[in-house]
Amino acid sequence: MLNVMRDARDTSLVLDRPGAADAAILVRLDDLATPALVLDRDRMDANIARMRRQLAPHDVLLRPHLKTAKSIEVAHALLASSGGPATVSTLKEAEQFAGAGLTDMIYAVGISADKLDRAVALRRRGVDLALLLDSVEQARLVAATSRETGVPLPCWIEIDCDDHRGGLKSDDPAILTVARALQQGGVPLRGVLTHAGESYNGMGGADDLAAAAEQERRAAVGAAAQIRAAGLLCPGVSVGSTPTALFGRNFEGVSEVRAGVYVFFDLVMAGLGVCRAEDIAVSVLATVIGRRGDGKAIIDAGWMALSRDLGRSLREGQPNYGAVCDLDGHVLPGLAVTGVNQEHGIVGSLSADGIVPLQIGERVRILPNHACATSAQHDRYHVVATGSRAVEAVWPRFNGW
Amino acid sequence: MLNVMRDARDTSLVLDRPGAADAAILVRLDDLATPALVLDRDRMDANIARMRRQLAPHDVLLRPHLKTAKSIEVAHALLASSGGPATVSTLKEAEQFAGAGLTDMIYAVGISADKLDRAVALRRRGVDLALLLDSVEQARLVAATSRETGVPLPCWIEIDCDDHRGGLKSDDPAILTVARALQQGGVPLRGVLTHAGESYNGMGGADDLAAAAEQERRAAVGAAAQIRAAGLLCPGVSVGSTPTALFGRNFEGVSEVRAGVYVFFDLVMAGLGVCRAEDIAVSVLATVIGRRGDGKAIIDAGWMALSRDLGRSLREGQPNYGAVCDLDGHVLPGLAVTGVNQEHGIVGSLSADGIVPLQIGERVRILPNHACATSAQHDRYHVVATGSRAVEAVWPRFNGW
């Protein structure tokens, strides 16, 4: 797992040249070219352990969502075994992780015609990829492809537990119509799947999150009951989101739990009370490149490095793009990235019109509002231990579909 | 320029295998795997021609900003000659475009110590890369590097014309202090440079934008006059932003104009009256993957494909992530992407709680709020002619630093 760098400034040399890992020059956060994505491996390991501890007393399978990290090294740290189980949000993820040995994945975005060829190809490679859908149109499409290719394409039916995005309401008779269309088409039904995405937008706090978890569980269990009452098989009940997985108290009737962002956590999760700022494992290293007459500082991390995600800051009346830490990862209270252009971030004070105590050339680390969105702006993680400035490894990450 | 695709669904096969362009299978927007970034080449060409027409009567050099497209093919379409001049926002751009033959570039983000090695390496390759700064600290840093390496590193001084981000105010005596620090360090001063970034945030309309352009011009010309009055050389006066370049009426004293987003345009520019929606050259192709009980539709383009940029929609009271067009690029009035998750977009009606007239499996094209941010979420452009669904070429684009 320990990679080393050929050049102290530009780590692209390592990634672009396979043989370069031989030269043993380590880089420190003091010298790394900025902006750069930093991953605190100790925090990540603790976050992974916390989710496992939380679910251990319950009779459920943990199926981590790999869309946050999109990294083979992080996937290996997250997964119970080298084959999975895992959740993915794109076929590119499914293909990349299949290449790394994963064999049990749910592609948890509603399927469309243009993606079936690649799903078939993955199943032909021996990957147990399951699909998601919530309409008769999609069920017929999958059935037709399965018939034409001779490849079974098992599916989950998406249930809507909180009006967040897709899925059928738990008491909607259309669930049965879809389940029957699958059955008639010879498509194996794996079960029902739901995601309490609205738990990200609520009040937060343990009781509120436990209530969201219970609502999520009831929706999924109720939908499964409807299908089973009609005499159809519905083996699985899949629920999950980081807040509801960590604060759920009752998992009765649930077979598996999906969650993703807990691997890194972020300011949205901290704002909900799901984690502390000190648990956030990813940050963007930046250099102060200017000072303004109004006391603010300018850093070389704009939306290209941080993303445009405002997280919960907009509703909290202080829109900003992340909290500011010193080079060792300690939060500098009251500072935030209050504005972004493509390659510029403006660091201001949230509490008053105070002078930002950062000098030209100084380095900071920005905690992300949304770890998935910020990580997606980068192609590699610079891995450090908590409190250390030595980069121990560079882990590639991918994007795209 | 005409590339063709080996596989009708997954164009990554083309880009990943150099020899694949031999097989002459064209893909159509009807079949392309979604989400995918589409570039209307006719619109792009018209946008490029418009900027040239606007500046032709004035005695100024056009120095296009390549940060919007980050594509060698688009750069060739934009530039007056194969060597430049051009503006870049990262050293990665400078290196990539140098590899494609560009020799005249300004890296228009304030310089920091970690980036000087690569700037020196570019200049040693014969690339006339100029740097930007606005402090004595940076001037001394550049001078020291230049002395140590024996490589001259010409610089521009950044001027703040509108409180947008960095730079010194036009009448700030610190301009002279920085100019003298450069002179004492033997660093060639190329001139003063400003960017009317606040023109994006104003009322819009021709008179408002012309006023922003005049404010930008006066700031830059005034700063240059201050330097020249002190007996120092200040050959260049560089101004620019897409709105001020297109609506400026007076370019007296200006030597060059920088602008970037005009190559594609976007809804921010349309909202300012800089262009029409029909001029926007990039869009995200998406497939409808679900319908909700409340009449909204779900597409397979979320923030990962569209970015989280709200553009001007937040201040206009209807926050959304883009306008919706049919597959041929005609705007479907009243529809917008009203919500996004990582791989899901929710299409709703802006005008009322109307039913969104999109069926499962149907395809749409989403116009971006901010072309730079949306394009940055993709690694390739699928190039079409206006009104055609045939993909004529696939142009790679890059990100990173």
Boltz contact constraints between the chains, C-beta under 6 A:
constraints:
  - contact:
      token1: [A, 9]
      token2: [B, 114]
      max_distance: 6.0
  - contact:
      token1: [A, 9]
      token2: [B, 117]
      max_distance: 6.0
  - contact:
      token1: [A, 33]
      token2: [B, 114]
      max_distance: 6.0
  - contact:
      token1: [A, 34]
      token2: [B, 114]
      max_distance: 6.0
  - contact:
      token1: [A, 67]
      token2: [B, 342]
      max_distance: 6.0
  - contact:
      token1: [A, 89]
      token2: [B, 342]
      max_distance: 6.0
  - contact:
      token1: [A, 89]
      token2: [B, 343]
      max_distance: 6.0
  - contact:
      token1: [A, 109]
      token2: [B, 343]
      max_distance: 6.0
  - contact:
      token1: [A, 110]
      token2: [B, 289]
      max_distance: 6.0
  - contact:
      token1: [A, 110]
      token2: [B, 290]
      max_distance: 6.0
  - contact:
      token1: [A, 112]
      token2: [B, 287]
      max_distance: 6.0
  - contact:
      token1: [A, 112]
      token2: [B, 289]
      max_distance: 6.0
  - contact:
      token1: [A, 114]
      token2: [B, 33]
      max_distance: 6.0
  - contact:
      token1: [A, 114]
      token2: [B, 34]
      max_distance: 6.0
  - contact:
      token1: [A, 117]
      token2: [B, 9]
      max_distance: 6.0
  - contact:
      token1: [A, 134]
      token2: [B, 290]
      max_distance: 6.0
  - contact:
      token1: [A, 135]
      token2: [B, 360]
      max_distance: 6.0
  - contact:
      token1: [A, 137]
      token2: [B, 360]
      max_distance: 6.0
  - contact:
      token1: [A, 165]
      token2: [B, 341]
      max_distance: 6.0
  - contact:
      token1: [A, 165]
      token2: [B, 344]
      max_distance: 6.0
  - contact:
      token1: [A, 166]
      token2: [B, 290]
      max_distance: 6.0
  - contact:
      token1: [A, 166]
      token2: [B, 298]
      max_distance: 6.0
  - contact:
      token1: [A, 287]
      token2: [B, 112]
      max_distance: 6.0
  - contact:
      token1: [A, 289]
      token2: [B, 110]
      max_distance: 6.0
  - contact:
      token1: [A, 289]
      token2: [B, 112]
      max_distance: 6.0
  - contact:
      token1: [A, 290]
      token2: [B, 110]
      max_distance: 6.0
  - contact:
      token1: [A, 290]
      token2: [B, 134]
      max_distance: 6.0
  - contact:
      token1: [A, 290]
      token2: [B, 166]
      max_distance: 6.0
  - contact:
      token1: [A, 298]
      token2: [B, 166]
      max_distance: 6.0
  - contact:
      token1: [A, 307]
      token2: [B, 308]
      max_distance: 6.0
  - contact:
      token1: [A, 308]
      token2: [B, 307]
      max_distance: 6.0
  - contact:
      token1: [A, 308]
      token2: [B, 308]
      max_distance: 6.0
  - contact:
      token1: [A, 308]
      token2: [B, 309]
      max_distance: 6.0
  - contact:
      token1: [A, 309]
      token2: [B, 308]
      max_distance: 6.0
  - contact:
      token1: [A, 341]
      token2: [B, 165]
      max_distance: 6.0
  - contact:
      token1: [A, 342]
      token2: [B, 67]
      max_distance: 6.0
  - contact:
      token1: [A, 342]
      token2: [B, 89]
      max_distance: 6.0
  - contact:
      token1: [A, 342]
      token2: [B, 372]
      max_distance: 6.0
  - contact:
      token1: [A, 343]
      token2: [B, 89]
      max_distance: 6.0
  - contact:
      token1: [A, 343]
      token2: [B, 109]
      max_distance: 6.0
  - contact:
      token1: [A, 344]
      token2: [B, 165]
      max_distance: 6.0
  - contact:
      token1: [A, 360]
      token2: [B, 135]
      max_distance: 6.0
  - contact:
      token1: [A, 360]
      token2: [B, 137]
      max_distance: 6.0
  - contact:
      token1: [A, 372]
      token2: [B, 342]
      max_distance: 6.0
  - contact:
      token1: [A, 379]
      token2: [B, 400]
      max_distance: 6.0
  - contact:
      token1: [A, 400]
      token2: [B, 379]
      max_distance: 6.0
